[in-house]
Amino acid sequence: MRGASGRLHHLAFWVDTREECLRAADIFLDAGVHIEAAPSKHAVAAGFFLYGFEPGGNRIEVTTGGYLVYDPAREPLIWTEAERARGQAWGVKTVESFHFYGTPPTVEDRAYALAAGVSVVVPPPP
């Protein structure tokens, strides 16, 4: 993410079923919420997802499936670069903005945010 220091990439909200992710996509459409990545499946994590932007410009994920770990003593699972490179399942390409957009948006990201229908305030340069 450009200018990653002190920026938010996304917040995730867990739902119980894939059907609820699909329902969230319909709700996003009905409410005019920009969908950045339509419902699909993460390849390595195996979780079903939907990404959009809430009105303040923050990326939100509605997700289900994948790994849900309750054991705080469990060793971290570290994926290899080859596993990470798999991206999304079913041949879906990760949208480019996922790799650079965060909030608050940088000056370079402002055009993307505005195109997504998000009114943003860009902080002054340091």
C-alpha positions as CSV (number, residue, x, y, z in Angstrom):
1,M,0.0,0.0,0.0
2,R,1.4,3.4,-0.9
3,G,2.3,5.5,2.1
4,A,1.4,2.5,4.3
5,S,2.4,4.2,7.6
6,G,-0.8,4.9,9.6
7,R,-3.2,3.9,6.9
8,L,-6.1,1.4,7.1
9,H,-6.4,-1.3,4.4
10,H,-9.8,-2.7,5.4
11,L,-12.2,-3.9,8.1
12,A,-13.8,-7.3,7.8
13,F,-17.2,-8.4,9.0
14,W,-17.9,-12.1,9.4
15,V,-21.2,-13.6,8.3
16,D,-22.3,-17.2,8.7
17,T,-22.9,-18.2,5.1
18,R,-22.0,-17.5,1.5
19,E,-25.6,-16.6,0.9
20,E,-25.2,-13.7,3.4
21,C,-22.2,-12.4,1.4
22,L,-24.4,-12.5,-1.8
23,R,-27.2,-10.7,0.1
24,A,-24.7,-8.1,1.2
25,A,-23.7,-7.6,-2.5
26,D,-27.4,-7.0,-3.3
27,I,-27.7,-4.5,-0.4
28,F,-24.6,-2.7,-1.6
29,L,-26.1,-2.4,-5.1
30,D,-29.5,-1.2,-3.8
31,A,-27.8,1.4,-1.5
32,G,-25.3,2.6,-4.2
33,V,-22.3,1.3,-2.3
34,H,-19.2,0.9,-4.6
35,I,-18.3,-2.8,-4.9
36,E,-14.5,-3.1,-5.4
37,A,-14.4,-6.9,-5.7
38,A,-17.6,-8.9,-6.3
39,P,-18.2,-12.0,-4.3
40,S,-15.5,-14.6,-4.8
41,K,-13.2,-16.9,-2.9
42,H,-9.7,-16.3,-1.6
43,A,-7.5,-19.2,-3.0
44,V,-5.1,-19.8,-0.2
45,A,-7.3,-18.8,2.7
46,A,-10.4,-20.4,1.2
47,G,-12.7,-17.7,2.6
48,F,-15.7,-16.3,0.6
49,F,-15.6,-12.5,0.3
50,L,-17.1,-9.2,-1.0
51,Y,-15.2,-5.9,-0.8
52,G,-16.8,-2.5,-1.0
53,F,-16.4,1.0,0.4
54,E,-18.4,2.5,3.2
55,P,-19.3,6.3,2.8
56,G,-16.2,7.5,4.7
57,G,-14.0,5.8,2.1
58,N,-12.9,2.8,4.2
59,R,-12.7,-0.5,2.4
60,I,-14.9,-3.1,4.1
61,E,-15.0,-6.9,3.6
62,V,-17.9,-9.1,4.2
63,T,-16.5,-12.6,4.6
64,T,-17.3,-16.2,5.6
65,G,-15.5,-19.6,5.6
66,G,-11.8,-20.0,5.6
67,Y,-9.9,-20.2,8.8
68,L,-11.6,-19.3,12.1
69,V,-9.1,-19.9,14.9
70,Y,-10.1,-19.7,18.6
71,D,-6.8,-21.2,20.0
72,P,-4.5,-18.3,21.0
73,A,-1.6,-20.7,21.4
74,R,-1.9,-21.9,17.8
75,E,1.3,-21.3,15.8
76,P,0.9,-18.7,13.0
77,L,0.3,-20.1,9.5
78,I,2.8,-18.6,7.1
79,W,2.0,-18.8,3.4
80,T,4.8,-18.9,0.8
81,E,5.1,-16.4,-2.0
82,A,3.9,-19.1,-4.4
83,E,0.7,-19.6,-2.3
84,R,0.1,-15.9,-2.0
85,A,0.6,-15.5,-5.7
86,R,-2.5,-17.7,-6.3
87,G,-4.7,-14.7,-5.4
88,Q,-8.3,-15.5,-5.9
89,A,-9.9,-18.9,-6.6
90,W,-11.8,-19.6,-9.9
91,G,-9.4,-17.6,-12.0
92,V,-10.5,-14.2,-10.7
93,K,-7.8,-11.5,-10.8
94,T,-7.3,-9.4,-7.7
95,V,-8.3,-5.8,-8.5
96,E,-5.2,-3.5,-8.7
97,S,-6.6,-1.0,-6.2
98,F,-6.5,-3.7,-3.5
99,H,-2.7,-3.4,-3.6
100,F,-2.5,0.4,-3.1
101,Y,-5.7,2.0,-1.8
102,G,-6.0,2.7,2.0
103,T,-7.5,5.4,4.1
104,P,-6.8,8.2,4.5
105,P,-6.1,8.1,0.8
106,T,-2.9,9.6,-0.6
107,V,-3.0,12.4,-3.1
108,E,-2.4,9.7,-5.8
109,D,-5.3,7.7,-4.5
110,R,-7.8,10.5,-4.4
111,A,-9.0,10.1,-8.1
112,Y,-9.7,6.5,-7.4
113,A,-11.7,7.3,-4.3
114,L,-13.7,10.0,-6.1
115,A,-14.5,7.6,-9.0
116,A,-15.7,5.1,-6.4
117,G,-18.2,7.7,-5.2
118,V,-16.3,8.4,-1.9
119,S,-15.9,11.9,-0.7
120,V,-12.5,12.1,0.8
121,V,-10.3,14.6,2.5
122,V,-6.7,14.2,1.6
123,P,-4.3,15.2,4.5
124,P,-1.7,17.8,3.7
125,P,1.8,16.5,2.9
126,P,4.1,16.1,5.9
